[in-house]
Each structure stands twice: as C-alpha cells, then as structure tokens.
C-alpha cells in the first residue's frame, strides 16, 4: 500500500484500531508488525503506526497474531438440514473463521432452506451445490439414484443463486455412488462447465478408482481429503495424484472424521504436493474430534513442518481467490473480517483421523473474531444430535463442560463490591 493511500484513509477517526500486532496477511502483502485500522466495517489503513485518536475502540494486539478472518473451504453448516450439519456461529467466535464454505450439504431440492439458514448467521457463508438434488440429508448414498443427479436442474439452481453457490460438490466413493461409477462426477462436471464454476470432489473408498476420478478433473477443480489414507491406500504419493497436481487440480486438506492422515501428508509434502487450501471439513461428527476446529487443523500443519505464513495463507487468501470471495485479506477496502490469535508454545499433542499422534511445538489459539468490524459475541453450542456416535470420553467431556458452564453462569457475576447503586434511595444533595 502506498503511503498516500494510508494517509487519505486517516482523514477522520477510525472506529477500531488494532495496535502493534504481528500481522500475517499474505494477500494484502503485510507480514510483520503493523497497526490495522477499521472504519465503517472495512479496512481503512494498515501501517507500522496509525493515529488512533478518536477511535471508538483500541485493541492492544502486542504479542498477538492478527490475520484476516479465516476462510474454511470445506464445512457443513446446514444445522437441522441433514445428517452432517452444524451451526457455525457457536464455533466462529472462538475459532477466527469468518467465512464458511459449505461443501454440498444442500442440493437443488434443499438449497432454499439452506439459504434461509445462512441468512440468519452472523458469519459469511458460501456453498458448493451437491450434484445430487437431495444433498446430504442422509449419511451417504445421495448419488445412487441418478435421477437425483440432474444436470439441467443443477445449472438452473446455481444460476438463480450465483451470489451463494460458488461450485458443485460430488462425493466419489463406493457408498455414495453405488453402481453408478463415474457418472455422478461426469454430470457434476457438465453442470460446472456450463456455468464456469469449479467442482470439489470428495475422494474415499473405491471403486471408482482414484486414478479414474482424478483423470476427469480440470485445472481449478478441487480434490478434497487430498491426504486421505482411505483414498490413497498404500500409495500416499499416488502417481495419479502427482499428475493431477501438475495439471492444475487444486488440493484441499478437508480433515474431517476420516480424510486426513499424517503419514500420507508427509509423503505428499516430500513429493512437493503441498495442499493448496487447508480446510477442516467440520461437521456434526468431526466437531467433537478429531478436528475440533480450523485453528486445531492449522496447528497440525505446523506440526507437519509447514511455515506459519504458508499455513495462514492457505486458510485465508488462497481459498478466497479460488472461489472469488471478498475475504481472506486485510487490504484497504476489504471487509473488516479479522482474527486475533495467540501462538502458544508447546509441546501440544495433536492427532489425525487414524490416531497417529504428533507433537506441535506451537498452537494457534483464537483470542477474538470480528466480522465487518464487529466482535462476534459468545454463543453456546447445542448438544450433538442423537444419531452422532460419541466415545465414552467424548460424552463425559461434554457432560463436564455443561456442568462447568452451569456453575459459571449460576454464580453471581460479581460480589457486592463490584456493584453500584443504580437508583439512589435518596437524592444526592
């Protein structure tokens, strides 16, 4: 940013100024110690020192990491709309994720309900439309009936919702497609080609064979669960993966309940197959572990040896650019979606989807999350749906957390010394 632009932005007081934080904004080309100013819900200035005189609020960010609000490219946020969905707001405020991209929870039959739910959320939501019109109402099997994979219907649905829908999602695994092989993917690609949008492909158990799935993908399409041991099998750096990567297919982590293995990621990193985007695949089964949230997923990438700026970029500016979203940067004029983190020193034990454990020397912990320059308020989550399988340890932890919250809220907030007489009994003379 030029000095002139920064000076012009400071013509009148800012609403909010973050002072002295270590900014990691690869998209806005600011990595280092900067102040960040916000006015009218947008980034007003980024500079080594800003005049905060008259600002409504000053946030002391010294010793903290300040990033654009995180962009999670693979989530499931249609709570009440199917097997996998969660409400993003109770997670967003403590995780720094301000833009949530739903990966195919809704199909053409259910997108209207998804849109209404998204409009009620405090965070920003975009989506991939499931090529199956029924979406993810059930755990799996949505593409076994090809009548649901209607190309014309998908095209007309996306055309009517281009502000919300940014691509098409197809799950390609044995349970989902049944005996239909590659046909659901071919239909997804046909619809995507007609509209000029990408396809995100979930890979898992074969058939269809991984090589056959990848061979159909175009540059700019995404393969999610790219470090999946279930899909890669005994060949983590599968030649078909390497060829697709070279061809311009984008690799998305998509951690989830079964989509990420440390040893597969290690092999792919050694082969130069670095994930382009780092997403959580946060849903009703992964929320309670092994994913927990996107910062925990990013901590796992630090444990795998990825540098912090690369990790942050792959969860901010890169996914935003992939889908053309106004997010992922602190450039002047951008929406003031901002996350403040502490980078705590470890070691911290982290685990993948298959109980492989690593020690992370540092851990990202969210301190505050802002959307449009406004601090997201605390939100308590709903209990998990009855159909979600939980271990005894998870059930005990949820029960203990509920008791702790009850105790905190049931106790008076302050003692008598922390109060004042709001309506004096006698007038003051």
VOFI-749687 format. One record per residue: residue in one letter; z, x negated, y negated of N, C-alpha, C, CB in turn. Coordinates in steps of 0.02 Angstrom, whole numbers, plus 50000, padded with zeros to 5 digits. Glycine has a CB too. Example, Ala and Ser with C-alpha at 12.3 -4.5 7.8 and 13.67 -1.06 7.14 Angstrom:
% residues 2
A503904934050284503904938550225503904934050165504524943550224;S503544935850112503574931650053503944935549998502864929650030;
//
This chain:
% residues 429
X500004995850059500005000050000500004995649938500615004850000;X499624997449888499594993549827500214994849785498964995049788;X500404989849744500974990749700500874996449651501104984449663;X500234997449628500105002949582500245009649612499395002649559;X500055010549676500175017049709500915018449716499835017149778;X501295013049732502015013949740502325015749673502345007549768;X502105012449618502385013849553502235020949531502105008949502;X501625023249543501445030049524501865035249560500705031349537;X502025033649622502415038349663503125039149636502425036149735;X503365034249596504045034249573504105037349503504335027249573;X503605041049481503595043549413504185048249398502945047249400;X504435051849447505025055949437505465055449500504845063449422;X506105057349496506575055849551506345058549618507255058549535;X506535054849668506375056949737506935061249764506265050749782;X506775065149814507275069449845507735065549892506925075049884;X507445060649925507795057249979507545050049982507695060850048;X508005045349986507825038249991508215035050048507955034549924;X507855031850094508155027850147508165020650122507765028550215;X508755017650120508835011150088508975005750139509395011450036;X508575000450138508724994250173508644994350248509404992450159;X508284999150275508194999450348507654994650371508035006450369;X507674993050436507134989250467506604994250488507394984950529;X506084994750448505554999650460505074997050513505185001250395;X504925001350562504414999850613503905005350609504724999250685;X503415004250565502875009150553502215005450559502955012550483;X501985004650621501375000850633500775004450600501254999950709;X500765011050603500215014850575500165014050499500295022050592;X500725013550465500725012750393500755005550371501305016350364;X500725000950420500734993750408501354991450371500114991650368;X501914994350391502564992150365503014990550424502884997550318;X503134984250436503614982050487504044976750454503254979350552;X504664978450441505124974050406505624978150367504734969250359;X505974974850320506494978250281506174981650221507034973250258;X506224988350220505924992250166506384998150149505224994750185;X506295000650087506565007150069506005012350079506825007249995;X506195018450096505705023850106505925029650063505655025850182;X505475031950019505625037549975505255043849995505455035749904;X505585049549989505305056050008505335060749948505685059050068;X504785064249938504765069349886504355075349910504475066549819;X504625081349902504265087449921504035087349993503675088549875;X504455084550037504305084750108503805079550132504065091350127;X503595075050087503115069950107503345062950086502425071450075;X503055057950117503225051050100502955049750030502935046050152;X503405047649985503215046249916503105038949903503735048949869;X503475034549936503415027349924503755023549981503725025449856;X503475017649995503785012950041503725006150008503435013050113;X504285002949996504284996549960504914992649976504214997649883;X504914986049963505524982149977506124984749939505414974949959;X506014987749880506564990549841506304996349800506904985149796;X506635002049804506445007949767507025010049720506265013749814;X506845012849664507335015649617507555022449643507045016149545;X508185022849666508445029049694508815033249643508895027549752;X508765031349579509115035049527508905042449527508985031949458;X509385046749530509245053949528509065057049594508705055249480;X509035053049647508855055749712509385060649736508755050049764;X509165065949768509625070949794510085067849847509245076949824;X509805063449888510195060349942509955053249952510145064450008;X510415048749963510255041849980510545040450049510535036849927;X510125038050094510335036550162510375028950168509845039550215;X510965026450182511055019250192510815017550263511815017150182;X510225014450267509925012950332509995005550350509195014850332;X510415001950314510504994850330510794994050401510974991450278;X510484989550439510684988650508510384993750556511424988950513;X509984998250530509655003350571508905002050575509795010450542;X508585005350622507855005250628507595011950604507635003850702;X507125011750558506815017750531506095018150555506855017850453;X505925023550588505245024350615504955031050592505255023850692;X504295031750598504035038650593504355042950648503265038650600;X504385049450636504615053850690504195052550752504575061250668;X504525052350810504165050750871503685056350890504655049450928;X503135054450922502635059150946502615058751022501925057750914;X502845063851056502875063851129502265067551155503535067151155;X501805063751184501145066351202501155070751264500675060651213;X501685070551303501705074451366502395077451373501535070051428;X502445083951357503075087751364502905094651390503465088051296;X503425098551404503335105551424503855109651386503405106551503;X503635113151334504105116051287504015123651279504035112751219;X503775126851333503735134251331504335137051368503065136751362;X504915136751337505525139351368505445146851382506135138051323;X505585148751444505515155651463504815157651481505765160051409;X504345153051476503645154651490503405152251557503225151851437;X503855149551598503645147151663504175142751694502995143251658;X503995139451748504465135451788504735129551749504125133051851;X504315126051709504485119451684504765119351613503885115151687;X504705124651575504785124351502505505123451479504515130351472;X505575119751423506215118851389506125120451315506485111651398;X506675121551281506675122451208506725115551177507275127251185;X506255113451135506285106651108506825105551056505635104851079;X507025110651019507485109550963508155106550983507605116150928;X508475108751038509115105751056509065098451078509425109651111;X508455095951089508355088951107508125084951047507855088251165;X507715088051005507405084550949507905081350902506955089250910;X508445084850886508895082550834509265076150853509385087850817;X509335074850919509675068650939509205063550970510235070350987;X508555064850969508095060251001507565057350955507745063751058;X507475060150896506985057450849506275059850861506985050250852;X506175064550908505505067050922505365072950876505435069150997;X504885072050831504725077350783504075080950799504685074450713;X503645077850840503025080950862503015081050938502405077150833;X502985087050965502995088151038502315090951059503585093051059;X501995087451105501345089851130501465092651200500815084051132;X501355099151206501445102351271500835101051314501565109951262;X500945098851376500405096751420500235102251471500585090251457;X499955107751446499685112751491500155117951517499385109451547;X500715119051484501165124451507500805131151503501805124651465;X500395132051451500055138451441499315137851457500135140751368;X499055143051488498335143951497498095149551452498165145451571;X497475151451461497185156451417497575163051418496465157751437;X497855164951476498215171251482498885171151444498335172951555;X499175165251436499855164751410499915161051344500295161451461;X499345158851315499385154951254499665158851195498695152251236;X499555165451193499825169451139500585169151136499605176551146;X500905169751194501635169251196501875162251179501885171151264;X501505157251202501675150351185501645149251110501215145351221;X501125151851079501045150951007501625154150968500385154050984;X501835160050989502395163250955503035159150962502505170250984;X503145156351022503735152251032503705145850990503815150351106;X503115142850986503035136650947503175137950873502335133850957;X502965143750849503065145450778503795146050760502695151850761;X504215147550808504935148250794505305141650795505255152950846;X504985136350817505325129850824505365126250758504955125650875;X505865122050751505935117850691505495111750694506665115750683;X505275109750753504855103750760504125105750760505035099950825;X503695100750757502975101950759502735101950831502585096550717;X502315106750848502095107450917501335108050919502415113650951;X501025104050963500315104750979500275105551055499905098450955;X499665106651081499635107851153498965105951182499775115051168;X498985104751247498385104751290498375111651324498395098851342;X497805114751326497725121051362497605119551436497145125351333;X497985122851479497865122051551497185125051569498435125251593;X496785121551608496145124351628496235130651670495735119151667;X496815131151703496975137351738497275142351689497455136051797;X496995148251686497215153251637497935155351647496765159251641;X498205154451708498895156451719499395151151696499005157951793;X499155145151681499595139851658500105137951711499945141951595;X500685135751688501205133451733501755138551742501495126851708;X501555144651757502055149851771502465148051832501715156651781;X502145144951881502485142751942502555135251943502125145152003;X502885132751996502975125552003502315121952011503435123952061;X501855124952050501215121652064500715126952087501295116052118;X500115124652105499625129152135499185132952087499955133852177;X499215131352022498865135451973498095134951978499075133351904;X497835129752011497105128952015496835130352086496905121951994;X497225133652127496985135352195496485141052194497565137052240;X496545145352144496075150952136495595149052080496445157752122;X494985147352096494515145052046494325150451995493885142552079;X494465156752012494345162051963494765161051900494485168851993;X495335157751908495765156451850495505150651808496475154851873;X495075146451837494805140651801494135142451770494725134551850;X494175146751721493585149751690493395145651629493725157151671;X492815142351633492605137851579492495141751514491965134251599;X492135147251517491995151051456492635153651424491535156851471;X493105155751465493735158251438494125152651404494165161451494;X494125146751435494465140951405494145139151338494455134851452;X493485139251335493135137551273493305142451218492375137351284;X493275148851233493405153851181494135153751159493225160851206;X494585152251206495295151951188495445146151142495735151451251;X495175140351158495295134551115494965135551047495035128151148;X494355138251047494005139350984494415143850937493325142550997;X494785148450965495195153050924495865150050903495315159350962;X496035144150932496695141150919496625133650908497175142550978;X496115131550872496005124350863496575120850826495345123250826;X496945124450785497505121350750498065119450797497755125950696;X498125123050852498665121950900498445117850960498945128550923;X497865119450987497635116351050497195110351035497245121451093;X497365104551063497015098351050496645095551110497495093251025;X496685098851166496335096351226496465100851285496555089151242;X496245098651343496305102551405496695098451455495605104551433;X497145101851491497545098651542497315101051611498305100151532;X497255096251656497085097851726497545093851771496325096351742;X497905097251815498325093751864497905092851928498995097651879;X497825086551948497405084952006497835081752060496835080251986;X498115086052101498475083752160498395088952215499235082452144;X498595087152275498465091352334498765098252328498745087952395;X499385098652304499715105152299499385109652247500445104352282;X499175106752192498915110652137498225113552151498885106552074;X497775109352179497075111552186496925114452255496605105852172;X497365113452303497225115952371496575113052398497195123552371;X496135117452421495505115152449494935114752398495305119652504;X495095115052334494565115252283494345108352260494805119152224;X494655103052285494435096352270494385094952196493765095152301;X493815092252175493725090052106493495095752059493225084452104;X493365101652086493065106952046493485108951985492945112952089;X494155109551990494525111151929494425105951873495275111751945;X494395099651892494285094451843493585094951812494385087451874;X493085096151855492405096951828492375102651778491905098251886;X492735108051792492735113651745493115111951681493055119751779;X493655108351688494015106151628493585101651584494655102551647;X493225097151616492785092751578492215096551545492505087351624;X491955101551578491415105551549491655109051485491145110751599;X492245112051489492515115351430492665110351374493155119251448;X492965104751393493135099651343492505096851309493525093951375;X491975095751348491355093051320491055097951270490855091551375;X491105104351284490815109351239491175109451171490845116251271;X491805107451171492205107751110492345101051079492855111151125;X492175095651113492305088951087493035087151086492035088451018;X493405089151138494115087551144494235083551207494555094051143;X494795079951211494935076051271495235080351327495395070451255;X495195077651387495545080451446496115075851463495055081251506;X496695078751477497255074951505497305076851579497935076451468;X497285071851622497285072951694497935070251724496675069651728;X498285074751756498875072851796498635070351863499375078951805;X498865064351884498695061751950499325061851993498415054451945;X499215063052058499775063452104499535062552175500145070052097;X499815066452221499645065652291498915067552304500115069952334;X498585063652347497895065152364497865068952430497475058552368;X497295072252445496685072552404496765077152345496095074752447;X496315076452295495745072052289495955064652282495315074052230;X495505060252303495645053152298495685050952225495115049152336;X496145046352212496235043852143495575041152115496775038452142;X495205037352154494585034352129494085039752110494275029752182;X494055045152148493585050552133493775054152069493545055552191;X494425055152058494655058351996494485054051936495425059652000;X494665047651940494565043251883493825042351866494875036551896;X493405042551916492685041451905492375046751860492325041351971;X492685052651857492405058051816492615057651743492615064651845;X493135053751729493415053851661492975049951612494105050851661;X492985052351550492585049451496493025045051452492245055051455;X492725040551413493125036951363493475041851317492675032151322;X494125040651306494525045151264494895050451303494085048451215;X494705051651366495115055951408495745052151428494715058251472;X496255055951449496905052951464497075054051538497455055751419;X497345048751568497635049451634498395048651626497345044151685;X498755053951639499485053751631499805052351699499745060351601;X500435049951697500775047051755500395040751778500815052251814;X500175036851729499755031051745500105025951789499515027751682;X500775025651785501155020951827501515024551884501665017051784;X501175029551911501455033551965501385030052032501125040451968;X501935029252068501905026352135501605031452184502605024152159;X501695037952169501425043052213500665043052212501685050052193;X500375042052152499645041952146499355035252166499445043652075;X499695029752146499415023152158499505020852230499745018152111;X500005023652263500125021752333500325014452339499505023052375;X500025011052385500195004052398499794999252355500095002352471;X499385001852310498964997552267499114999252194498204998452283;X499664996552166499854998452098499314997152046500474994652078;X498984991352050498434989952004497774991652038498444982451980;X497704997852057497125000252095496484998352057497165007952106;X495974995852093495344994052059495054999752019494834991652109;X495125005952042494865011652005495235012551939494915018052046;X495875011051938496255011351875495995006151826497005010351888;X495905000051850495664994651807494974996351779495644988051845;X494544999151820493865000751797493885006351745493415002751857;X494305011351757494365016851709494635014251642494815022351736;X495125009851645495415006951585494885003351544495995002251603;X494494999251578493964995451543493445000251513493614990651593;X493345005951545492845010751522493085014751462492675015451578;X493715014151443493975017651385494385023751400493415019651343;X494555024851464495025030151481495715027951458495025031651559;X496085032451426496735030851398497285032051449496865034951335;X497765027451453498325027851500498945030451464498455021051533;X499215035851489499835038851463500375038251515499725046251442;X500975036151494501505034951543501715041351580502115031851509;X501905046551543502105052951575502635052051628501495056251605;X503225049751609503765047851656503915053451705504395046051617;X504195058951681504345064751723504815063451780503715067351751;X504825068151827505275067651884505005063251940505415074551912;X504345062051939504055058051993503465053851972503855062452048;X503365053051906502755049951882502805042851858502485053851829;X503385039651869503465032851843503855028551891503805032951774;X503575022551905503915017551948503865010751915503585017452019;X504435007251910504445000751878503974995751911505154997951880;X503944995551978503524990652011502784991851997503654990552085;X502594998251992501904999751976501744997651905501765007351985;X502204999151858502094997051789502054989451785502664999551744;X502494985951820502474978551819501794975951839503014975751865;X501534978651895500884976351920500324977851870500724979551987;X500364983651838499854985451790499904981151727499914992851772;X500514979651705500584975251647500304968351661501324974851626;X500434965851721500164959251739499404959251740500424957051808;X499124965051756498394965751758498094967551690498194971051809;X498514967951639498274969551573498174976951560497644966051560;X498434981251604498344988451597498954991351561498244991851667;X499034989551499499614991951460499514999251441499724987451396;X500005003551454499915010651434499755011251360500545014651450;X499265015351345499095016451275499615020751240498405019751270;X499885025551276500385030051248500985030551295500095037051234;X501575031251266502195031651304502505038551294502695026051283;X502475042651346502735049551341503255050651395502165054651348;X503635056051385504205057251429504045061951488504765060251389;X503575066551479503495072151525504175075651532503225069851595;X504475077151475505135080451476505045087751492505495079551407;X505405090051542505365097051565506025098951596504775098051615;X506055104951624506685107751647506985103951706506595114951666;X506585099851740506855095951795507015088751775506375095951853;X506635085951727506745078951708507245078251652506095075851688;X507415083651616507875083451560508555080851579507935090351529;X508785082351639509445080251662509415073751700509755085751706;X508855070451700508735064151733508175064951783509375061651769;X507765059751791507865052851767507615051551697507535048151814;X507315056351662507025055051596507555055351542506455059951580;X507895060851537508405062351486508095063651417508895056551481;X507705058951391507385059851325506885054151315507915060051267;X506495054651261505995049451248506305042751230505535051751193;X506835042251188507115035651175507345032051238507705036451128;X507605035751287507795032551350507175029851386508165037551396;X506625033651383505995031151412505765024951377505455036651409;X505815024751310505605018851273506055012851288505615020351198;X506695014251300507155008851320506935005751386507875011451326;X506675009851431506425007251495505815002751484506235013051541;X505415004251434504844999951418505074993351389504375003451369;X505614993351350505904987051327506154983051386506484988451278;X506464986351435506704982951495506124979851534507094987751539;X505534982951529504944980351564504614974651526504444985951575;X504874972951467504614967251431504144968851374504274962751477;X504044975151357503604976951302503974975851236503354984251308;X503644972851185503974971751120504104978251084503534967251076;X504634978351044504844984451010504294987450966505454983050968;X503944983550924503424986750883502874990050925503104981550837;X502694986950982502194990051026502454996551056502004985151082;X503084996451076503385002451105503385008151055504105000951129;X503605006650994503635011850942502935014350925503985009250879;X502455009850919501765011850902501485016550954501315005750895;X501635015251018501365019451072501715026151079501405015651137;X502235027151038502575033651036502555036750967503295032951060;X502115034050924502045036850856501305037150837502435032450804;X501045031750808500375031950779499825032650832500255025850739;X499905029550890499365029750940499265036850966499515025050998;X499785040250992499655047151014499425051750958500285050051045;X499675050650897499445054750841498695053850829499835053050777;X498455047750833497745046550823497335049250880497615039050815;X497595048850941497215051350999497045058650990497625050351063;X497515062550962497405069750956497265071950884498015073350981;X497205067150838497055069050769497615072850735496445073150767;X498235070950749498815074350721499045070950657499385074550772;X499275074850609499555072150547500285070250560499515077350489;X500365064650594501025062550617500995055050634501265066650680;X501585052250648501605045550676501565039850626501065044750722;X501635041350561501595036050511502035037750451500865034850489;X502245032650415502605033550353502165031750293503245029250352;X501515032150301501055030850246501165035850190500325031050270;X501075033650128501175038150071500725044350078501025034450005;X501035050050069500685056450075500765059750143499965055450062;X500995055950193501095058750260501705063250260501165053250312;X501735068150305502345072150312502955067650324502275077150370;X503505069350292504105065250296504495066750360504545066350235;X504175065150416504495065550482504755058650497504005068250538;X505415057950501505725051350502506285051350554506005049450433;X506335045850591506875044950640507255038650623506595044750712;X507915038950627508345033250616508695031550681508865034650559;X508645025250701508925023050765509395017150754508365021150813;X509845016450801510225010250811509945006850873510995011550818;X509865000250870509654996450928510284992950955509084991150911;X510584996151005511224993651032511094988051083511624999351064;X511524983051081511484977551129511814979551194511804971151101;X511504977551249511724979451316512114973951351511144981351357;X512034973651417511504976951456511654984351471511404973351521;X511104988151480511144995151498510714996251561510904999751440;X511004999651610510615001051670510155006951658511085002551730;X509515006051676509025011451672508695012151740508485010051617;X508405018051754508155019451821507495023251815508665023551862;X507035021951862506405025451862506455031751905505835020951889;X505895034651923505905040951962506055039852035505245044451955;X506115033552058506205032052128506825027752141505585028652156;X507305028152094507945024752100507895017152095508265026552165;X507335014552070507295007452054507645006251988506545004952052;X508095001451986508515000451928508344993951892509245000551948;X508434994051827508324988151785508894987851734507634988451749;X508984981951706509474980951653509094979951588509944974851668;X509204984351541508904983751475509394979951430508724990651444;X509154974851395509594971051352509754974751288509284964251335;X509324979651270509444983751211509254990951226509054981051150;X509554995451187509435002651198509345006051130510025005851236;X508825010151125508705014051065509135020351066507955015951059;X509525021251013509955027151007509815030450941510715025251013;X509625036850943509455040350881510085042050841509075046750897;X510035040950776510585042450730510445048650688510725036450685;X509805049850673509635055650631508885056950638509825054350556;X508695063250631507995065250637507825070150581507855068550707;X507285068650545507075072750488506365075350501507095068550422;X506265081750486505595084750488505445087350418505565090550542;X504895084950389504725086950322505265085350271504585094350320;X505615079750283506135077550238506795081150246505915078350169;X506855085450295507485089150306507805086950371507355096750306;X508455085650368508825083550427508865089250477509535081150407;X508675087850539508735092950590509465094150606508345090850654;X509675100450607510375101950623510505101450698510555108850598;X511135100650715511325100450786511185107150819512065098550793;X510935106850880510815112850920511075111750990510065114750921;X511465116351016511715115751084511185118451133512385119551092;X511095115051189510585117451237510835123251278510375111751283;X510355127151303510505132351351510635129051420509935137551355;X511005132251465511095129451532510425129451569511615133551572;X510365125151619509725124751656509585131251692509735118951706;X508945132951700508765138951739509025138351810508005140051739;X509135144051841509435144151908508995140851961509585151351929;X508345140351950507905137552001507845129951997507215140651994;X508165126751948508105119551941508585116151988508235117351868;X508345111752034508795108352080509175102852044508395105352139;X509835102752054510265097752023510705094552076510705100851967;X510845088152068511305084752113512015086852096511215077052108;X512485086052142513195087452126513425083652065513635085652186;X513195077452058513405073452000513135076451935513165066152007;X512515078851936512245082051876512625088451859511505083651886;X512795092351910513165098551897513855097051868513235102551961;X514195091951896514855090151870514795087751797515175084551913;X514275083751783514195081051715514065086651666513625075951713;X513655091551685513525097151640514165101251629512975101651669;X514545102251683515175105951677515655102251631515505107051747;X515725095651640516175091751598515955091751526516225084651624;X515295091551515515045091651446515215098251413514285090451445;X515155103751449515325110251422516065110551403515155115751472;X516495107951446517215107951431517365103751370517605105351490;X517025097951363517125093651305516915097151241516745087051313;X516335100451243516095104051184516565109751167515385106751196;X516805113351218517265118851206517905116351172517445122451272;X518155110651197518765107851168518655105751095518995101751209;X518085102651081517945100551013517895106450965517295096551010;X517575111750988517465117550944518075122050940516875121450968;X518485122050992519075126450992519635123650949519325127451062;X519685117050942520195114150900520025115250827520265106550914;X520525116550785520395117150713520015110950687521045118150673;X519545112050643519115106650620519515101150585518585109250574;X519995103050542520415098250506521125100950505520155097050433;X521605096650487522295098750478522385101850409522795092850489;X522995103950395523135106950329522985102050273523865109150326;X523075095550285522945090550233522205090150216523195083750256;X521785092650260521065092450246520805098750213520695091250308;X521255103150192521065109550161521265109750088521375115350199;X520995114650052521205115949984521295123549976520695113149932;X521645125449924521745132549910521115135249877522365133649865;X520705138949915520065141249888520145146649835519625143849945;X520645150949843520775156249796521505155849775520605163349827;X521635152249719522335151049700522725157549692522355147049634;X523345157249714523785163249711523965164949640524425162049752;X524075159849599524245161049529523745157449486524975158749513;X523555160349430523085156849385523385150349359522875161349326;X522965145349353523195138949327523235139449252522715133249349;X523815137649224523935137949151523695131549119524685139249135;
//
